Structures are given as C-alpha cells and as structure tokens.
Amino acid sequence: MRKKELKLVVTFHTTADAMAMEKACKAHQAPGRLIPVPRAISAGCGLSWCTELSDRECIEKVMKEVGIEQEAIHECMV
C-alpha cells in the first residue's frame, strides 16, 4: 500500500469541469492527475485533480486562463 502524503486536491461541480481540467493541464504541461474524490472530502462530482502543494499557483493560473471553476481547493492526505 502506498504511503499517504499531503497533496493539493481540487474538486469540481461537474464531471465535465474535471475532464476539462485534465485536458487543460495536459495542454499547459501542468502537473497532476485526476483521482476519485477522497472520502474525507464531499464534492459535487466524483473526480478531483491531485497535485503537489507547491504546484498551487500553476494550477490556479491554468484554471483562470481556461475558465474552469473549481468547487474547492483542499490540502489533504492522499
């Protein structure tokens, strides 16, 4: 079993937003990956974007440029 680490987890209102985030991050070569929403978090859709805490500014910049609205941004063990 993988050791859990503190990560940045971005949740979305819809699955379409989560999929758009994946596409935008790949296009902008932003770090991270789609994961199921961790149990500790309640979210509108079942997918979230997970990345390192240090990548927060990069991720927020990509979302702003592309026009993706997050539900929330969490720091949690994943």
N, C-alpha and C positions, 0 to 999 in steps of 0.2 A: 504494500500500500504506500502511496506517495505521501511524503511529509507535507502537511498543510503550511502555507505561507501567507502572510498578509499581502493582499492584492487589491487593486483598484477594480471595482465591478460597476459597470454602467448598466442600468436597467432601462427598458423602453416600454412605451404604452402599447405598441403593437409589434407583431412579428415582422411586418413589413419594414418598420424602422430598424429592427435588429439586423435584418438582411441588408438593408441599405447601408448600415454601419459597416458591415463586413466588406461590402463592395467598395465603399469609400476608403476604408483603411488599406485595402489591398492596392487601390489606385494611388494613394498617397504614401505607400510603403510605411504606414504607421503600425507599430507593434500591437500584438494582442490576438485574441481569438474568441469566437463565440462559444459560450458554455451554457448549460442549463442554469437557471437562476438558483443560487444556493438556498438551502432550506431556511437559513436564518433571515432571508430577505423575502418580502412579499412584493410581487411585481405584476403589472398588467399583462405581460406575455411571459412565456416560459423560457425566453432566451435573454442572455446578457453578454456584454463584452467584458472580457477579463484581460488585464494587463498589469504591468509593474506600477507601483505607486509613483515612481519617478517619471512616468510617461503621461501624467495627467494633463499637463499643458498641451502636449502634442495632440492628444485625443480630443480635448476641448476645442482646439483650433480646427481640426478636421470636421468635427460636428458643426461648428459655426459656419465654415466655408461651404459645406454641402447642404446645410439647413436641416440637419437631423436633430430632433428634440428628444432629449433623454427624459426618462421619468425621474430618475435619481442617480446620484453617484455615491457609491459606498466604498468604505475600506473594510474588508472582512477577510477572514481566513478561508482560503480556497485550496 
